[in-house]
Amino acid sequence: MLMSSQEFRESLRAHRPRVFVDGDRVESVADEKRLAPGIAAIGVTYDFALRPELRPLMTATDQASGRVVNRMLHVNRETRDLMSKLEAVRLLCQEVGCAQRYLTHDALNGIHQATFRTDAEHGTDYHARFLAYMREVQDEDQTLAVAMTDGKGDRSLKPHEQANADAYVRIVERRPGGIVISGVKAIVTAAPYVHGFLVMPCRAMTPDDADFALCCAVPVDAEGVTVVARPAGRPGESAAKFSGRYGQSTGVVIFENVFVPHERVFLAGEHDQAGFLAQTYATHHRHSCIAARAGFGDLLIGAGALMTEANGLDFDRHAHLRDAMVELIKIVEGFFACGVAASVYGQADASGAVMPDTVFANVGKLLLATQIYDMQRLAHTVSGGLVVALPGPDEDHNPATAASLAALLGGRANIPYDKRIAVARMMEDLTASHTGGWYSVISLHGGGSPEAMKREIFRNYPLGDRVDLVERLLDRGVVADPTRKITRNRQPGRCCVQGCSVAETEVRPTRWSA
Ligand SMILES: Cc1cc2nc3c(=O)[nH]c(=O)nc-3n(C[C@H](O)[C@H](O)[C@H](O)COP(=O)(O)OP(=O)(O)OC[C@H]3O[C@@H](n4cnc5c(N)ncnc54)[C@H](O)[C@@H]3O)c2cc1C
């Protein structure tokens, strides 16, 4: 079944989650104005999947069931799937800024890989449980939030060392039919308006942290779950040209003695598997983040070009403005290209799922995380100060000022004042409002802070191959020590005998438009 956005919104009525927004208890999530932009943004992932021309991108056929499912619920089987997901997320985020639902995709793929590996190493039956659960999620076209980032308390301490044991979500009791969990997940995108949570560990665990090595699915309205959320975007603000319509809420999710039946438990104490699950999910997610921020970059490029035009300027005549625009394009397409490379070099694991290349996925995410501030600077460079200095929308209807403002603050003659300020307000919304700051922080920390990406790049980069190369060119090794650390990391399969598998993709970013 593929739902429409309207059906998605209505489906939320079947749940009665305990949600607070700005101190108020929310009785009906589906009707809460402060959450409406978030629900609308996820809704686009549903509507796009129903549009015939977008179906090849927005849907996929599940290999096991043979059913057509939303792309955001599909486990990748070929590198072509990675490309399609990348392009689907970019297209969605062009439209809504942050489509949120790709987190569901990333978690399903990570858990698929991790449960298979855990079973192989521990003789458990998590993978079969997970597949049965995923089938349900696909059949009901659900949206799941990812509850991974724990409260974490004192960052210098491990989970079991925290003064407050609930700083990380953990198993507090094992019963014949399942487990009982408690603790807090601090940042959960879309938490109030999803069907359920995928609870996952946010780090590698030691034996002392075995109770924190936990992965399970919990309905959004399970007894003992409380969501304390922020409004999605800037609902109700007339200046919020974009984020009044589409936005993202995040919630703190508190678990207080929540019972999880065995069939919804996918890791429970196998501490040596927590790191693999966290890293696998993170690689899928960073690959998605690349596409999401490329979609956001497309908005900045378009709005920047429109501001330049409305100001009466021309990229052909003003080299410094053209340079700024090219710089912005270079950043956006540069990190997106890492997403393409991560897709092309993706590899299947023993579970049959295909994962993006770790190095390229992390390099792309690292580039966008640090260059988001340059993207905003460049958008501001071409736009001018009006984006933050313009009188507010209430002034547009003030009989004492409206006419003179329209006459005095016009730009290019054939572009009316109201059109010019509409673009300026959109640029303010995207780059200089609370939402603008939000895009900076989600780019920097969402999917992991830069240090996490740097570690993954160094851990996975085939430094040993590069050392071998230079030593070969020097005719003999620099040090004859096969145990030395510098050559430990080799990566067969790339630029080597085996060769590369190039994605047989029919899709290119320029071909798809909403
Ligand atoms: C808008 C938004 C949406 C998000 N959505 C989700 C979501 O849906 N699900 C989810 O699970 N998470 C989500 N996240 C969380 C995201 O993954 C985290 O923000 C990220 O992993 C960083 O964790 P933190 O925010 O707790 O920062 P911190 O851990 O407090 O890190 C702050 C800084 O301290 C450094 N640091 C932290 N610990 C150490 C240490 N032990 N030693 C040295 N340096 C350290 C970090 O590198 C970083 O520079 C979201 C984040 C944002 C901003």
PDBQT file of the ligand as one rigid body, heavy atoms in Angstrom, charges set to zero:
ROOT
HETATM    1  C1  LIG A 601      18.585  19.145  13.709  1.00  0.00    +0.000 C 
HETATM    2  C2  LIG A 601      19.169  17.841  14.158  1.00  0.00    +0.000 A 
HETATM    3  C3  LIG A 601      18.464  16.669  13.927  1.00  0.00    +0.000 A 
HETATM    4  C4  LIG A 601      18.946  15.450  14.396  1.00  0.00    +0.000 A 
HETATM    5  N1  LIG A 601      18.186  14.316  14.222  1.00  0.00    +0.000 NA
HETATM    6  C5  LIG A 601      18.573  13.169  14.827  1.00  0.00    +0.000 A 
HETATM    7  C6  LIG A 601      17.725  12.008  14.760  1.00  0.00    +0.000 A 
HETATM    8  O1  LIG A 601      16.689  11.998  14.106  1.00  0.00    +0.000 OA
HETATM    9  N2  LIG A 601      18.103  10.907  15.450  1.00  0.00    +0.000 N 
HETATM   10  C7  LIG A 601      19.253  10.866  16.174  1.00  0.00    +0.000 A 
HETATM   11  O2  LIG A 601      19.523   9.839  16.784  1.00  0.00    +0.000 OA
HETATM   12  N3  LIG A 601      20.084  11.942  16.246  1.00  0.00    +0.000 NA
HETATM   13  C8  LIG A 601      19.764  13.079  15.592  1.00  0.00    +0.000 A 
HETATM   14  N4  LIG A 601      20.593  14.183  15.652  1.00  0.00    +0.000 N 
HETATM   15  C9  LIG A 601      21.747  14.125  16.536  1.00  0.00    +0.000 C 
HETATM   16  C10 LIG A 601      23.125  14.145  15.893  1.00  0.00    +0.000 C 
HETATM   17  O3  LIG A 601      23.475  12.871  15.443  1.00  0.00    +0.000 OA
HETATM   18  C11 LIG A 601      24.068  14.667  16.984  1.00  0.00    +0.000 C 
HETATM   19  O4  LIG A 601      23.824  16.053  17.106  1.00  0.00    +0.000 OA
HETATM   20  C12 LIG A 601      25.524  14.401  16.738  1.00  0.00    +0.000 C 
HETATM   21  O5  LIG A 601      25.798  13.032  16.759  1.00  0.00    +0.000 OA
HETATM   22  C13 LIG A 601      26.379  15.094  17.819  1.00  0.00    +0.000 C 
HETATM   23  O6  LIG A 601      25.962  14.742  19.104  1.00  0.00    +0.000 OA
HETATM   24  P1  LIG A 601      25.579  15.884  20.151  1.00  0.00    +0.000 P 
HETATM   25  O7  LIG A 601      24.648  16.834  19.497  1.00  0.00    +0.000 OA
HETATM   26  O8  LIG A 601      25.123  15.203  21.383  1.00  0.00    +0.000 OA
HETATM   27  O9  LIG A 601      26.919  16.677  20.397  1.00  0.00    +0.000 OA
HETATM   28  P2  LIG A 601      28.048  16.374  21.447  1.00  0.00    +0.000 P 
HETATM   29  O10 LIG A 601      28.268  14.928  21.601  1.00  0.00    +0.000 OA
HETATM   30  O11 LIG A 601      27.747  17.145  22.688  1.00  0.00    +0.000 OA
HETATM   31  O12 LIG A 601      29.307  16.987  20.721  1.00  0.00    +0.000 OA
HETATM   32  C14 LIG A 601      29.683  18.367  20.811  1.00  0.00    +0.000 C 
HETATM   33  C15 LIG A 601      31.162  18.466  20.424  1.00  0.00    +0.000 C 
HETATM   34  O13 LIG A 601      31.950  17.754  21.385  1.00  0.00    +0.000 OA
HETATM   35  C16 LIG A 601      32.743  16.747  20.735  1.00  0.00    +0.000 C 
HETATM   36  N5  LIG A 601      32.732  15.558  21.597  1.00  0.00    +0.000 N 
HETATM   37  C17 LIG A 601      31.663  14.852  22.022  1.00  0.00    +0.000 A 
HETATM   38  N6  LIG A 601      32.047  13.830  22.810  1.00  0.00    +0.000 NA
HETATM   39  C18 LIG A 601      33.385  13.873  22.880  1.00  0.00    +0.000 A 
HETATM   40  C19 LIG A 601      34.368  13.089  23.554  1.00  0.00    +0.000 A 
HETATM   41  N7  LIG A 601      34.027  12.042  24.298  1.00  0.00    +0.000 N 
HETATM   42  N8  LIG A 601      35.652  13.443  23.395  1.00  0.00    +0.000 NA
HETATM   43  C20 LIG A 601      36.004  14.508  22.644  1.00  0.00    +0.000 A 
HETATM   44  N9  LIG A 601      35.124  15.298  21.988  1.00  0.00    +0.000 NA
HETATM   45  C21 LIG A 601      33.827  14.983  22.110  1.00  0.00    +0.000 A 
HETATM   46  C22 LIG A 601      32.069  16.485  19.397  1.00  0.00    +0.000 C 
HETATM   47  O14 LIG A 601      32.991  16.051  18.414  1.00  0.00    +0.000 OA
HETATM   48  C23 LIG A 601      31.470  17.839  19.062  1.00  0.00    +0.000 C 
HETATM   49  O15 LIG A 601      32.392  18.636  18.389  1.00  0.00    +0.000 OA
HETATM   50  C24 LIG A 601      20.175  15.401  15.103  1.00  0.00    +0.000 A 
HETATM   51  C25 LIG A 601      20.910  16.573  15.280  1.00  0.00    +0.000 A 
HETATM   52  C26 LIG A 601      20.432  17.774  14.817  1.00  0.00    +0.000 A 
HETATM   53  C27 LIG A 601      21.235  19.019  15.051  1.00  0.00    +0.000 C 
ENDROOT
TORSDOF 0
